[in-house]
């Protein structure tokens, strides 16, 4: 239960997230951020705070080989490192030979990527994306705001405010980072 919003503008990636920690009918505001930097990457995660903790503190970002473009690197070396780390830390859930980890956004070299629960890497065609229980609301807000001249931080804040207004699993304060 969360909302993570990513926005790309002028080769910079902005990402914002809420502070809700949800379990069943319990909700708490958490001080640990769902949005953070690890090396040259910006992350925003959903699902479990444990996933975020592992991505932030246990994942060693591999060097990108010169022969691979950014997307190929994200789909191979990067995802291989994520998969191995999650396996080593016994985090990933495997059922019927399918892995399930939760969702997260990654900003890297001016691009935004969505890593889905089966570790596939999506590269959005839009310059924005959202994940979590408030994602559809945030995406609608971002689409509506697209024709207005606004700074990225303001756009992300408005999208997160809309998600918090209409989703029980999204709560301020909002943390916004830029890469």
MDTraj code that builds the backbone (N, CA, C; nanometers):
import mdtraj as md
import numpy as np

residues = "UNK UNK UNK UNK UNK UNK UNK UNK UNK UNK UNK UNK UNK UNK UNK UNK UNK UNK UNK UNK UNK UNK UNK UNK UNK UNK UNK UNK UNK UNK UNK UNK UNK UNK UNK UNK UNK UNK UNK UNK UNK UNK UNK UNK UNK UNK UNK UNK UNK UNK UNK UNK UNK UNK UNK UNK UNK UNK UNK UNK UNK UNK UNK UNK UNK UNK UNK UNK UNK UNK UNK UNK UNK UNK UNK UNK UNK UNK UNK UNK UNK UNK UNK UNK UNK UNK UNK UNK UNK UNK UNK UNK UNK UNK UNK UNK UNK UNK UNK UNK UNK UNK UNK UNK UNK UNK UNK UNK UNK UNK UNK UNK UNK UNK UNK UNK UNK UNK UNK UNK UNK UNK UNK UNK UNK UNK UNK UNK UNK UNK UNK UNK UNK UNK UNK UNK UNK UNK UNK UNK UNK UNK UNK UNK UNK UNK UNK UNK UNK UNK UNK UNK UNK UNK UNK UNK UNK UNK UNK UNK UNK UNK UNK UNK UNK UNK UNK UNK UNK UNK UNK UNK UNK UNK UNK UNK UNK UNK UNK".split()
xyz = np.array([
    [0.0839, -0.1168, 0.0000],
    [0.0000, 0.0000, 0.0000],
    [0.0883, 0.1230, 0.0000],
    [0.0849, 0.1957, -0.1073],
    [0.1715, 0.3127, -0.1181],
    [0.1437, 0.3851, -0.2474],
    [0.2175, 0.4903, -0.2695],
    [0.2199, 0.5554, -0.3996],
    [0.3595, 0.6121, -0.4208],
    [0.4204, 0.5687, -0.5283],
    [0.5502, 0.6195, -0.5720],
    [0.5282, 0.6812, -0.7090],
    [0.5776, 0.8029, -0.7282],
    [0.5601, 0.8749, -0.8540],
    [0.6975, 0.9125, -0.9080],
    [0.7216, 0.8822, -1.0351],
    [0.8442, 0.9219, -1.1017],
    [0.8148, 1.0178, -1.2153],
    [0.9045, 1.1124, -1.2364],
    [0.8879, 1.2146, -1.3415],
    [1.0251, 1.2431, -1.4017],
    [1.0332, 1.2484, -1.5353],
    [1.1585, 1.2794, -1.6040],
    [1.1420, 1.4118, -1.6773],
    [1.2393, 1.5017, -1.6551],
    [1.2380, 1.6309, -1.7225],
    [1.3816, 1.6792, -1.7371],
    [1.4178, 1.7170, -1.8603],
    [1.5524, 1.7683, -1.8881],
    [1.6624, 1.6733, -1.8394],
    [1.6472, 1.5453, -1.8697],
    [1.7447, 1.4410, -1.8323],
    [1.7661, 1.4279, -1.6821],
    [1.6717, 1.4732, -1.6036],
    [1.6739, 1.4568, -1.4580],
    [1.5539, 1.3712, -1.4198],
    [1.5741, 1.2825, -1.3230],
    [1.4652, 1.1989, -1.2742],
    [1.4272, 1.2472, -1.1349],
    [1.3000, 1.2734, -1.1180],
    [1.2422, 1.3123, -0.9897],
    [1.1555, 1.1966, -0.9427],
    [1.1548, 1.1708, -0.8134],
    [1.0721, 1.0640, -0.7610],
    [1.0201, 1.1043, -0.6237],
    [0.8939, 1.0725, -0.6010],
    [0.8335, 1.1023, -0.4723],
    [0.7549, 0.9847, -0.4210],
    [0.7463, 0.9754, -0.2891],
    [0.6704, 0.8671, -0.2272],
    [0.6023, 0.9140, -0.1007],
    [0.5032, 0.8399, -0.0607],
    [0.4310, 0.8709, 0.0621],
    [0.5005, 0.8054, 0.1808],
    [0.4389, 0.8149, 0.2975],
    [0.5002, 0.7626, 0.4205],
    [0.4124, 0.6616, 0.4933],
    [0.3132, 0.6048, 0.4241],
    [0.2228, 0.5100, 0.4887],
    [0.2876, 0.3731, 0.5041],
    [0.2694, 0.3166, 0.6222],
    [0.3018, 0.1772, 0.6478],
    [0.1702, 0.1089, 0.6795],
    [0.1274, 0.0156, 0.5937],
    [-0.0049, -0.0445, 0.6063],
    [0.0070, -0.1944, 0.6275],
    [-0.0693, -0.2473, 0.7215],
    [-0.0789, -0.3907, 0.7454],
    [-0.2205, -0.4227, 0.7869],
    [-0.2958, -0.4867, 0.6967],
    [-0.4364, -0.5130, 0.7258],
    [-0.5109, -0.3818, 0.7385],
    [-0.5779, -0.3614, 0.8531],
    [-0.6492, -0.2359, 0.8759],
    [-0.5671, -0.1346, 0.9544],
    [-0.4415, -0.1672, 0.9818],
    [-0.3538, -0.0775, 1.0574],
    [-0.2741, 0.0095, 0.9602],
    [-0.2641, 0.1377, 0.9915],
    [-0.1816, 0.2282, 0.9127],
    [-0.1002, 0.3145, 1.0086],
    [0.0264, 0.3311, 0.9750],
    [0.1163, 0.4141, 1.0545],
    [0.1994, 0.4997, 0.9593],
    [0.2365, 0.6179, 1.0066],
    [0.3285, 0.7016, 0.9313],
    [0.4690, 0.6562, 0.9660],
    [0.5487, 0.6289, 0.8636],
    [0.6843, 0.5788, 0.8839],
    [0.7861, 0.6891, 0.8579],
    [0.8934, 0.6879, 0.9364],
    [1.0019, 0.7845, 0.9198],
    [1.1009, 0.7397, 0.8138],
    [1.1099, 0.6089, 0.7881],
    [1.2022, 0.5588, 0.6861],
    [1.1394, 0.5791, 0.5482],
    [1.2162, 0.6375, 0.4583],
    [1.1665, 0.6808, 0.3282],
    [1.1543, 0.5659, 0.2281],
    [1.0516, 0.5745, 0.1452],
    [1.0318, 0.4792, 0.0356],
    [1.1075, 0.5229, -0.0901],
    [1.1696, 0.6399, -0.0855],
    [1.2460, 0.6938, -0.1980],
    [1.3872, 0.7232, -0.1488],
    [1.4874, 0.6749, -0.2232],
    [1.6269, 0.6911, -0.1795],
    [1.7206, 0.6724, -0.2976],
    [1.8449, 0.7127, -0.2781],
    [1.9505, 0.6929, -0.3771],
    [2.0401, 0.5784, -0.3321],
    [2.0837, 0.5011, -0.4291],
    [2.1854, 0.3986, -0.4079],
    [2.2795, 0.4124, -0.5267],
    [2.3999, 0.4600, -0.5022],
    [2.4942, 0.4839, -0.6119],
    [2.4383, 0.5868, -0.7078],
    [2.4425, 0.5532, -0.8367],
    [2.3947, 0.6443, -0.9417],
    [2.2484, 0.6221, -0.9750],
    [2.1739, 0.5580, -0.8848],
    [2.0334, 0.5266, -0.9106],
    [1.9437, 0.5853, -0.8030],
    [1.8217, 0.6160, -0.8453],
    [1.7179, 0.6643, -0.7560],
    [1.6091, 0.5572, -0.7517],
    [1.5687, 0.5174, -0.6326],
    [1.4705, 0.4104, -0.6144],
    [1.3470, 0.4614, -0.5424],
    [1.2333, 0.4019, -0.5749],
    [1.1095, 0.4196, -0.5013],
    [1.0382, 0.2860, -0.5015],
    [1.0063, 0.2313, -0.3828],
    [0.9535, 0.0942, -0.3750],
    [0.8120, 0.0895, -0.3195],
    [0.7454, -0.0219, -0.3465],
    [0.6137, -0.0524, -0.2915],
    [0.6237, -0.1870, -0.2196],
    [0.5122, -0.2323, -0.1740],
    [0.4956, -0.3655, -0.1135],
    [0.5498, -0.3707, 0.0279],
    [0.6733, -0.4133, 0.0455],
    [0.7283, -0.4332, 0.1790],
    [0.8443, -0.3371, 0.2054],
    [0.8484, -0.2828, 0.3256],
    [0.9625, -0.1993, 0.3625],
    [1.0914, -0.2814, 0.3595],
    [1.0799, -0.4122, 0.3785],
    [1.1995, -0.4968, 0.3726],
    [1.2607, -0.4919, 0.2326],
    [1.1780, -0.4915, 0.1282],
    [1.2295, -0.4802, -0.0082],
    [1.3111, -0.3518, -0.0210],
    [1.2579, -0.2410, 0.0270],
    [1.3300, -0.1137, 0.0191],
    [1.4595, -0.1154, 0.0975],
    [1.4572, -0.1745, 0.2158],
    [1.5782, -0.1824, 0.2974],
    [1.6872, -0.2625, 0.2265],
    [1.6471, -0.3707, 0.1635],
    [1.7452, -0.4522, 0.0906],
    [1.7994, -0.3785, -0.0314],
    [1.7124, -0.3107, -0.1067],
    [1.7581, -0.2351, -0.2232],
    [1.8512, -0.1208, -0.1818],
    [1.8237, -0.0596, -0.0686],
    [1.9031, 0.0545, -0.0245],
    [2.0355, 0.0129, 0.0385],
    [2.0343, -0.0898, 0.1210],
    [2.1530, -0.1208, 0.2003],
    [2.2285, -0.2472, 0.1595],
    [2.1642, -0.3394, 0.0884],
    [2.2316, -0.4649, 0.0523],
    [2.2663, -0.4762, -0.0949],
    [2.1971, -0.4020, -0.1807],
    [2.2226, -0.4121, -0.3241],
    [2.3494, -0.3370, -0.3619],
    [2.4413, -0.4075, -0.4214],
    [2.5619, -0.3472, -0.4780],
    [2.5338, -0.3268, -0.6270],
    [2.5278, -0.2013, -0.6683],
    [2.4963, -0.1691, -0.8074],
    [2.6135, -0.2109, -0.8954],
    [2.5897, -0.2994, -0.9932],
    [2.6992, -0.3415, -1.0806],
    [2.7374, -0.2331, -1.1810],
    [2.8613, -0.2360, -1.2220],
    [2.9081, -0.1414, -1.3229],
    [2.8449, -0.1769, -1.4574],
    [2.8097, -0.0749, -1.5340],
    [2.7510, -0.0974, -1.6665],
    [2.8616, -0.1221, -1.7678],
    [2.8586, -0.2393, -1.8359],
    [2.9576, -0.2636, -1.9406],
    [2.9416, -0.1632, -2.0549],
    [3.0517, -0.1197, -2.1117],
    [3.0473, -0.0210, -2.2210],
    [2.9703, -0.0708, -2.3423],
    [2.9703, -0.2007, -2.3648],
    [2.9054, -0.2558, -2.4848],
    [2.7533, -0.2638, -2.4726],
    [2.6988, -0.2396, -2.3541],
    [2.5544, -0.2495, -2.3350],
    [2.4923, -0.1112, -2.3211],
    [2.3770, -0.0918, -2.3892],
    [2.3047, 0.0330, -2.3686],
    [2.2334, 0.0269, -2.2327],
    [2.1768, 0.1380, -2.1913],
    [2.1180, 0.1472, -2.0579],
    [2.0076, 0.0441, -2.0350],
    [1.9195, 0.0277, -2.1318],
    [1.8073, -0.0657, -2.1134],
    [1.8564, -0.2108, -2.1047],
    [1.9472, -0.2479, -2.1917],
    [2.0018, -0.3838, -2.1868],
    [2.0698, -0.4083, -2.0520],
    [2.1452, -0.3108, -2.0049],
    [2.2100, -0.3199, -1.8740],
    [2.1067, -0.3389, -1.7629],
    [1.9993, -0.2604, -1.7663],
    [1.8959, -0.2714, -1.6635],
    [1.8310, -0.4099, -1.6649],
    [1.8080, -0.4645, -1.7833],
    [1.7421, -0.5949, -1.7971],
    [1.8339, -0.7126, -1.7650],
    [1.9633, -0.6909, -1.7666],
    [2.0569, -0.8028, -1.7463],
    [2.1395, -0.7826, -1.6190],
    [2.2460, -0.7096, -1.6265],
    [2.3383, -0.6953, -1.5133],
    [2.2683, -0.6427, -1.3877],
    [2.1888, -0.5379, -1.4029],
    [2.1218, -0.4799, -1.2875],
    [2.0227, -0.5788, -1.2264],
    [1.9332, -0.6343, -1.3082],
    [1.8318, -0.7276, -1.2560],
    [1.8971, -0.8542, -1.2023],
    [2.0042, -0.9003, -1.2665],
    [2.0759, -1.0172, -1.2127],
    [2.1279, -0.9876, -1.0720],
    [2.1812, -0.8674, -1.0495],
    [2.2321, -0.8298, -0.9173],
    [2.1178, -0.8221, -0.8153],
    [2.0038, -0.7652, -0.8557],
    [1.8872, -0.7579, -0.7667],
    [1.8402, -0.8981, -0.7307],
    [1.8257, -0.9832, -0.8319],
    [1.7781, -1.1198, -0.8103],
    [1.8695, -1.1981, -0.7168],
    [2.0003, -1.1902, -0.7405],
    [2.0967, -1.2628, -0.6560],
    [2.0940, -1.2113, -0.5130],
    [2.0853, -1.0806, -0.4967],
    [2.0821, -1.0233, -0.3622],
    [1.9561, -1.0678, -0.2886],
    [1.8406, -1.0617, -0.3555],
    [1.7153, -1.1020, -0.2915],
    [1.7161, -1.2504, -0.2555],
    [1.7742, -1.3322, -0.3427],
    [1.7851, -1.4756, -0.3148],
    [1.8760, -1.4992, -0.1936],
    [1.9889, -1.4307, -0.1923],
    [2.0839, -1.4446, -0.0814],
    [2.0199, -1.4026, 0.0511],
    [1.9385, -1.2983, 0.0483],
    [1.8739, -1.2478, 0.1692],
    [1.7414, -1.3199, 0.1989],
    [1.7083, -1.4198, 0.1150],
    [1.5866, -1.5007, 0.1322],
    [1.4597, -1.4147, 0.1344],
    [1.4547, -1.3175, 0.0452],
    [1.3393, -1.2290, 0.0406],
    [1.2367, -1.2705, -0.0642],
    [1.2801, -1.3027, -0.1846],
    [1.1885, -1.3273, -0.2962],
    [1.0991, -1.4475, -0.2677],
    [0.9724, -1.4360, -0.3080],
    [0.8776, -1.5464, -0.2958],
    [0.8727, -1.6200, -0.4295],
    [0.8901, -1.7525, -0.4261],
    [0.8840, -1.8327, -0.5475],
    [0.7696, -1.9320, -0.5334],
    [0.6781, -1.9292, -0.6307],
    [0.5650, -2.0214, -0.6335],
    [0.5451, -2.0656, -0.7770],
    [0.5377, -2.1955, -0.8002],
    [0.5258, -2.2501, -0.9365],
    [0.6356, -2.1969, -1.0267],
    [0.7576, -2.1912, -0.9745],
    [0.8756, -2.1430, -1.0469],
    [0.8647, -1.9977, -1.0925],
    [0.7772, -1.9191, -1.0290],
    [0.7640, -1.7776, -1.0612],
    [0.8033, -1.6967, -0.9390],
    [0.8871, -1.5964, -0.9617],
    [0.9339, -1.5099, -0.8531],
    [0.8364, -1.3941, -0.8340],
    [0.8226, -1.3478, -0.7106],
    [0.7375, -1.2332, -0.6810],
    [0.8046, -1.1504, -0.5716],
    [0.8308, -1.0236, -0.6002],
    [0.9042, -0.9404, -0.5046],
    [0.8338, -0.8109, -0.4674],
    [0.7375, -0.7646, -0.5424],
    [0.6817, -0.6304, -0.5254],
    [0.7285, -0.5448, -0.6418],
    [0.6909, -0.4185, -0.6420],
    [0.7225, -0.3277, -0.7518],
    [0.8137, -0.2165, -0.7038],
    [0.8975, -0.1649, -0.7960],
    [0.9735, -0.0449, -0.7642],
    [1.0093, 0.0302, -0.8905],
    [1.0298, 0.1604, -0.8742],
    [1.0752, 0.2466, -0.9828],
    [1.2240, 0.2709, -0.9640],
    [1.2945, 0.2872, -1.0760],
    [1.4368, 0.3180, -1.0734],
    [1.4630, 0.4318, -1.1710],
    [1.5333, 0.5332, -1.1244],
    [1.5824, 0.6389, -1.2110],
    [1.7294, 0.6125, -1.2372],
    [1.7675, 0.6173, -1.3660],
    [1.9069, 0.5892, -1.4021],
    [1.9401, 0.6629, -1.5304],
    [2.0426, 0.7439, -1.5266],
    [2.0923, 0.8186, -1.6437],
    [1.9808, 0.8908, -1.7194],
    [1.8975, 0.9622, -1.6468],
    [1.7926, 1.0417, -1.7091],
    [1.6732, 0.9630, -1.7580],
    [1.6630, 0.8369, -1.7215],
    [1.5500, 0.7530, -1.7617],
    [1.4804, 0.6965, -1.6393],
    [1.3534, 0.6630, -1.6584],
    [1.2724, 0.6038, -1.5537],
    [1.2369, 0.4619, -1.5957],
    [1.2522, 0.3676, -1.5032],
    [1.2218, 0.2271, -1.5282],
    [1.1295, 0.1764, -1.4181],
    [1.0408, 0.0852, -1.4561],
    [0.9560, 0.0183, -1.3579],
    [0.9968, -0.1278, -1.3523],
    [1.0320, -0.1748, -1.2338],
    [1.0632, -0.3158, -1.2155],
    [0.9398, -0.3782, -1.1522],
    [0.8828, -0.4753, -1.2253],
    [0.7594, -0.5378, -1.1790],
    [0.7906, -0.6569, -1.0898],
    [0.6881, -0.7142, -1.0307],
    [0.7074, -0.8168, -0.9280],
    [0.7785, -0.9421, -0.9779],
    [0.7773, -0.9669, -1.1088],
    [0.8480, -1.0829, -1.1638],
    [0.9864, -1.0451, -1.2180],
    [1.0328, -0.9257, -1.1826],
    [1.1638, -0.8716, -1.2200],
    [1.1756, -0.8314, -1.3672],
    [1.0636, -0.8180, -1.4366],
    [1.0720, -0.7613, -1.5710],
    [1.0926, -0.6116, -1.5588],
    [1.1628, -0.5546, -1.6544],
    [1.1929, -0.4120, -1.6534],
    [1.1114, -0.3443, -1.7624],
    [1.0282, -0.2500, -1.7216],
    [0.9474, -0.1738, -1.8166],
    [1.0072, -0.0347, -1.8310],
    [1.0117, 0.0133, -1.9531],
    [1.0537, 0.1506, -1.9798],
    [0.9309, 0.2242, -2.0324],
    [0.8717, 0.3105, -1.9499],
    [0.7480, 0.3792, -1.9900],
    [0.7677, 0.4654, -2.1145],
    [0.6614, 0.4778, -2.1937],
    [0.6654, 0.5664, -2.3096],
    [0.6383, 0.7107, -2.2685],
    [0.5750, 0.7282, -2.1543],
    [0.5504, 0.8618, -2.1007],
    [0.6719, 0.9056, -2.0199],
    [0.6799, 1.0311, -1.9869],
    [0.7910, 1.0795, -1.9039],
    [0.7551, 1.0722, -1.7557],
    [0.6551, 0.9934, -1.7218],
    [0.6152, 0.9731, -1.5827],
    [0.5560, 0.8341, -1.5645],
    [0.5573, 0.7899, -1.4393],
    [0.5004, 0.6595, -1.4032],
    [0.4700, 0.6616, -1.2548],
    [0.3779, 0.5770, -1.2125],
    [0.3454, 0.5624, -1.0707],
    [0.3193, 0.4155, -1.0418],
    [0.3509, 0.3750, -0.9192],
    [0.3252, 0.2385, -0.8739],
    [0.2663, 0.2442, -0.7336],
    [0.2010, 0.1358, -0.6944],
    [0.1399, 0.1260, -0.5628],
    [-0.0114, 0.1376, -0.5718],
    [-0.0772, 0.1287, -0.4567],
    [-0.2235, 0.1302, -0.4551],
    [-0.2813, 0.2640, -0.5015],
    [-0.2044, 0.3712, -0.4936],
    [-0.2500, 0.5020, -0.5396],
    [-0.2046, 0.5367, -0.6803],
    [-0.1474, 0.4394, -0.7515],
    [-0.0879, 0.4662, -0.8832],
    [-0.1877, 0.5200, -0.9853],
    [-0.3047, 0.4590, -0.9962],
    [-0.4006, 0.5047, -1.0975],
    [-0.4458, 0.6474, -1.0713],
    [-0.4645, 0.6807, -0.9453],
    [-0.5053, 0.8167, -0.9097],
    [-0.3940, 0.9151, -0.9446],
    [-0.2707, 0.8798, -0.9078],
    [-0.1557, 0.9665, -0.9371],
    [-0.1354, 0.9816, -1.0878],
    [-0.1518, 0.8726, -1.1622],
    [-0.1355, 0.8802, -1.3083],
    [-0.2408, 0.9729, -1.3689],
    [-0.3636, 0.9651, -1.3209],
    [-0.4688, 1.0551, -1.3691],
    [-0.4355, 1.2003, -1.3385],
    [-0.3853, 1.2244, -1.2191],
    [-0.3471, 1.3612, -1.1811],
    [-0.2339, 1.4110, -1.2699],
    [-0.1327, 1.3274, -1.2900],
    [-0.0195, 1.3688, -1.3744],
    [-0.0646, 1.3960, -1.5168],
    [-0.1534, 1.3122, -1.5694],
    [-0.2059, 1.3332, -1.7042],
    [-0.2794, 1.4674, -1.7117],
    [-0.3623, 1.4946, -1.6127],
    [-0.4386, 1.6202, -1.6118],
    [-0.3483, 1.7424, -1.5978],
    [-0.2403, 1.7275, -1.5222],
    [-0.1490, 1.8396, -1.4990],
    [-0.0504, 1.8610, -1.6134],
    [-0.0475, 1.7687, -1.7079],
    [0.0528, 1.7718, -1.8151],
    [0.0497, 1.9000, -1.8973],
    [-0.0667, 1.9614, -1.9096],
    [-0.0758, 2.0823, -1.9923],
    [-0.0429, 2.2104, -1.9139],
    [-0.0146, 2.1970, -1.7852],
    [0.0196, 2.3119, -1.7022],
    [0.1702, 2.3242, -1.6845],
    [0.2180, 2.4458, -1.6812],
    [0.3605, 2.4683, -1.6562],
    [0.3820, 2.4621, -1.5057],
    [0.4542, 2.3594, -1.4629],
    [0.4802, 2.3378, -1.3207],
    [0.6192, 2.2786, -1.3043],
    [0.6774, 2.2982, -1.1897],
    [0.8049, 2.2346, -1.1583],
    [0.7790, 2.0880, -1.1234],
    [0.8756, 2.0002, -1.1522],
    [0.8569, 1.8569, -1.1249],
    [0.8159, 1.8266, -0.9806],
    [0.8760, 1.8933, -0.8850],
    [0.8435, 1.8672, -0.7443],
    [0.6971, 1.9001, -0.7152],
    [0.6484, 2.0079, -0.7751],
    [0.5085, 2.0475, -0.7563],
    [0.4145, 1.9457, -0.8211],
    [0.4484, 1.8972, -0.9404],
    [0.3670, 1.7945, -1.0084],
    [0.3550, 1.6689, -0.9230],
    [0.4705, 1.6225, -0.8748],
    [0.4728, 1.4999, -0.7949],
    [0.3929, 1.5192, -0.6666],
    [0.4083, 1.6342, -0.6034],
    [0.3324, 1.6624, -0.4809],
    [0.1828, 1.6580, -0.5086],
    [0.1386, 1.7214, -0.6150],
    [-0.0046, 1.7224, -0.6500],
    [-0.0556, 1.5813, -0.6774],
    [0.0231, 1.5008, -0.7474],
    [-0.0177, 1.3626, -0.7761],
    [-0.0282, 1.2809, -0.6475],
    [0.0681, 1.2983, -0.5570],
    [0.0645, 1.2265, -0.4296],
    [-0.0503, 1.2757, -0.3416],
    [-0.0791, 1.4055, -0.3455],
    [-0.1926, 1.4580, -0.2693],
    [-0.3240, 1.3988, -0.3192],
    [-0.3384, 1.3852, -0.4508],
    [-0.4589, 1.3237, -0.5069],
    [-0.4700, 1.1784, -0.4613],
    [-0.3587, 1.1060, -0.4655],
    [-0.3595, 0.9658, -0.4219],
    [-0.3953, 0.9555, -0.2740],
    [-0.3427, 1.0451, -0.1913],
    [-0.3724, 1.0428, -0.0481],
    [-0.5197, 1.0760, -0.0210],
    [-0.5754, 1.1622, -0.1036],
    [-0.7157, 1.2006, -0.0865],
    [-0.8111, 1.0850, -0.1159],
    [-0.7764, 1.0011, -0.2137],
    [-0.8705, 0.8999, -0.2611],
    [-0.8271, 0.7552, -0.2387],
    [-0.7139, 0.7327, -0.1742],
    [-0.6689, 0.5972, -0.1442],
    [-0.6367, 0.5866, 0.0052],
    [-0.6935, 0.4863, 0.0693],
    [-0.6725, 0.4679, 0.2135],
    [-0.5305, 0.4237, 0.2466],
    [-0.4530, 0.3820, 0.1475],
    [-0.3182, 0.3329, 0.1715],
    [-0.2082, 0.4325, 0.1431],
    [-0.2426, 0.5595, 0.1263],
    [-0.1434, 0.6631, 0.0943],
    [-0.1561, 0.7745, 0.1973],
    [-0.0410, 0.8198, 0.2470],
    [-0.0411, 0.9195, 0.3547],
    [0.0827, 1.0083, 0.3441],
    [0.0632, 1.1366, 0.3761],
    [0.1771, 1.2274, 0.3844],
    [0.2512, 1.1990, 0.5150],
    [0.3703, 1.2518, 0.5343],
    [0.4413, 1.3445, 0.4465],
    [0.4966, 1.2751, 0.3228],
    [0.5215, 1.3558, 0.2206],
    [0.5752, 1.3066, 0.0948],
    [0.7242, 1.3390, 0.0877],
    [0.8011, 1.2416, 0.0455],
    [0.9456, 1.2577, 0.0311],
    [0.9760, 1.2614, -0.1183],
    [1.0440, 1.3650, -0.1631],
    [1.0748, 1.3811, -0.3062],
    [1.2256, 1.3999, -0.3218],
    [1.2822, 1.3218, -0.4135],
    [1.4256, 1.3261, -0.4424],
    [1.4467, 1.3494, -0.5914],
    [1.5659, 1.3983, -0.6253],
    [1.6029, 1.4223, -0.7665],
    [1.7372, 1.3566, -0.7940],
    [1.7488, 1.3000, -0.9122],
    [1.8746, 1.2395, -0.9574],
    [1.9196, 1.3110, -1.0825],
])
top = md.Topology()
chain = top.add_chain()
for i, resn in enumerate(residues, 1):
    res = top.add_residue(resn, chain, resSeq=i)
    for name in ("N", "CA", "C"):
        top.add_atom(name, md.element.get_by_symbol(name[0]), res)
traj = md.Trajectory(xyz[None], top)
